[in-house]
Amino acid sequence: MKGPRNSVEPHGAWSPGLQKARLYELILQDILLGDLAPMQVLEEKALAARYAGGLAGVRDALGRLAIEGLVLRRPRVGTIVAPLDVAEIEHAFQVRLMLEAKTAGLAARNHRPADLPAILTAFDGAEEAIAAGDFRAMLAMDLAFHRAVAFATQNPTLARFVVSLQNTATRFWIWQMEKQAPDEQMVDVALHREMADAIAARDPVRAEALCAQLIGQPPSASEPEGR
């Protein structure tokens, strides 16, 4: 049954079994990885063919991505991939520092037993993915982990905001990860796993601290002095 309550559940109107949900995930990942480049025009028929989906599902997926700010609707141009705006990513990092660490703490307090498997196993296979340089697999793991943590708060309104912020900031994270050596990537995976353990142990203080460490530094922190 559709309605306000269903629409804020972890899946609700976007259950993974639905075509529009599958298309959303595929388009999202290609945007985050840069396979759909910033400012690229997205033609619905071409996307439907690329992802073996229907036009209605593609439109729904693009509508959701537009709400999240990852695509833009331009008159006489159509739908384009949003530019990689460093200022916007900077703002997303600032809000994540205020919001997402608290989210981890809330997940530690409020999670249900059914929430834990998705959190604890999100990075299974990370070693193999890093060895293979499989950034798509690592992206899928990271998205799954942070979404699972967000919905473990039992506050779906908060979860929606956190997931949207995560998607924006992930464009910078992917760029940063591509520059890291495998051992540096494993440090990041280890932090995720420690955070998962803290949530499972109902330790909100440690979960918040580890999440803040995971969020790391905004793009401006890597700019040369004097700029």
Summary of the structure (lengths in Angstrom):
residues: 227
radius of gyration: 17.6
end to end distance: 53.8
largest distance: 56.6
contacts: 675
relative contact order: 0.13
helix: 68%
strand: 4%
